[in-house]
Amino acid sequence: MKWLPKMCTGEVITAIAMTEPGTGSDLAGVRTSATEDGDDYIINGSKTFITNGQMADLFIVVAKTDTSAGAKGVSLFLVEADRAGFARGQNLKKVGMKSQDTSELFFDNVRVPKSNLLGQKNAGFIYLMQELAQERLSVAIIGAAVAKACYDETVKYVKERKAFGKPIAAFQNTRFKLAEIRTELAVTQTYVDRCLELHCEKKLSIDAAASVKLWATEAQCRIVDECVQLHGGYGYMWEYPVARAYADSRVQRIYAGTSEIMKEIISRTI
Ligand SMILES: Cc1cc2nc3c(=O)[nH]c(=O)nc-3n(C[C@H](O)[C@H](O)[C@H](O)COP(=O)(O)OP(=O)(O)OC[C@H]3O[C@@H](n4cnc5c(N)ncnc54)[C@H](O)[C@@H]3O)c2cc1C
C-alpha cells in the first residue's frame, strides 16, 4: 500500500529487474544474491536490459535467497533507487524502442530491510510465472494494435502512391497482400480479445498467455514487414511511421520471454 497509489498516479516509476548479463531465458539461473544479515538482506549482483532502468524510483529485483535450490531459491525484493550500493549503468543503445530507456543495474552490498521481501522467501519463481502471464498478454495487445495501425497507414499510402500510371493499390499483389493482412489482423484481434476476457475473469492460463504472446508478436512482425514492403523505399525512412514500427516491433518476439520460450511453455502442457 505504500507504493501502489504513487505507481498509479505516476509519481513513482518502477521496473522489474530479472535479466542478467549471463542469463535471460533461464530465469532460475540468476546469480544476483540476497543474503540475510540481522533484520536485513544484502543484495549483490548485476542486471541488464532493464526497461525504465534510467528513470525508475523502485525496482523489483529477482535474487537468489538459496543458491543451491534452482527455481525454488528465487525471491523478489523491492529496492529503492536511493539505496547505498545501487548504481545504474548507461542507457543502452537499441535498434528500436528509442523513446524507452533500457539499462544495466549494479548492486554492490545493497542493504534492504526484510520488509522489502515481496511475498514469501523462495517463492519468487512461482510469483513470476503467474504474473508474467499478464505481461505477455499486454505485449500481445501491443502487437495487435501496432499491426492494425501499420495496416491503416499502408491502406492510405497505397491509394496515394502511383506506379506505372496507377495507384499501388490497384495492383493485384497489393490487394491480395492487404486482404491477407486484414484477415490475419481479424484472427489475431479475436484471439487477443478472448484472452483479455479470460484474464478479466482470472481464467487466463500460463500456457494460453504464452500462446497469445507467440501468435500476436509473430503476426505483428510479419504484418509490419509487409507494410514496409508496400511502402517501397519510403518504408525504410525513419520519418514514416511504418519504418519506426518495423524497428520497434522486432523486440516483441524477444522480451517478456522469447518466442522459443513461449513454445517451451505451451508444449509442456501438451
Ligand atoms: C528492449 C528490451 C527490454 C527489456 N526489458 C526487460 C525488463 O524490463 N526486465 C527484464 O528483466 N528483462 C528485460 N529484457 C530482457 C529480455 O526479457 C531477455 O532479453 C529475453 O528474455 C531473452 O533473454 P536473453 O537476452 O538472455 O537471451 P538468451 O536467453 O541468451 O536466448 C538466446 C536465444 O536462445 C534461445 N533459447 C534460450 N533458451 C532456449 C530453450 N530452452 N529452447 C530453445 N531456445 C532457447 C532464445 O529463444 C533466443 O533465441 C528486455 C530486453 C530488451 C531487448
The ligand as a Gaussian input file, in Angstrom:
#p B3LYP/6-31G(d) Opt

LIG

0 1
 C       14.284000      -3.709000     -25.187000
 C       14.344000      -4.751000     -24.135000
 C       13.682000      -4.535000     -22.926000
 C       13.763000      -5.487000     -21.914000
 N       13.182000      -5.224000     -20.685000
 C       13.418000      -6.079000     -19.659000
 C       12.962000      -5.740000     -18.343000
 O       12.332000      -4.707000     -18.099000
 N       13.283000      -6.599000     -17.327000
 C       13.975000      -7.738000     -17.533000
 O       14.227000      -8.446000     -16.571000
 N       14.398000      -8.087000     -18.770000
 C       14.153000      -7.277000     -19.834000
 N       14.590000      -7.606000     -21.090000
 C       15.320000      -8.862000     -21.279000
 C       14.537000      -9.904000     -22.068000
 O       13.459000     -10.403000     -21.320000
 C       15.568000     -11.005000     -22.466000
 O       16.439000     -10.428000     -23.422000
 C       14.888000     -12.236000     -23.016000
 O       14.149000     -12.920000     -22.019000
 C       15.913000     -13.218000     -23.618000
 O       16.980000     -13.444000     -22.760000
 P       18.481000     -13.297000     -23.304000
 O       18.602000     -11.960000     -23.962000
 O       19.411000     -13.610000     -22.196000
 O       18.603000     -14.384000     -24.443000
 P       19.037000     -15.920000     -24.237000
 O       18.282000     -16.498000     -23.114000
 O       20.526000     -15.964000     -24.221000
 O       18.499000     -16.557000     -25.597000
 C       19.223000     -16.515000     -26.833000
 C       18.455000     -17.351000     -27.837000
 O       18.392000     -18.706000     -27.361000
 C       17.046000     -19.143000     -27.331000
 N       16.815000     -20.067000     -26.223000
 C       17.133000     -19.908000     -24.909000
 N       16.708000     -20.955000     -24.199000
 C       16.088000     -21.800000     -25.079000
 C       15.416000     -23.042000     -24.962000
 N       15.259000     -23.651000     -23.776000
 N       14.924000     -23.619000     -26.081000
 C       15.048000     -23.019000     -27.284000
 N       15.664000     -21.845000     -27.455000
 C       16.164000     -21.231000     -26.368000
 C       16.228000     -17.871000     -27.151000
 O       14.880000     -18.045000     -27.566000
 C       16.999000     -16.911000     -28.041000
 O       16.602000     -17.098000     -29.366000
 C       14.488000      -6.696000     -22.124000
 C       15.114000      -6.916000     -23.351000
 C       15.063000      -5.957000     -24.343000
 C       15.787000      -6.220000     -25.630000

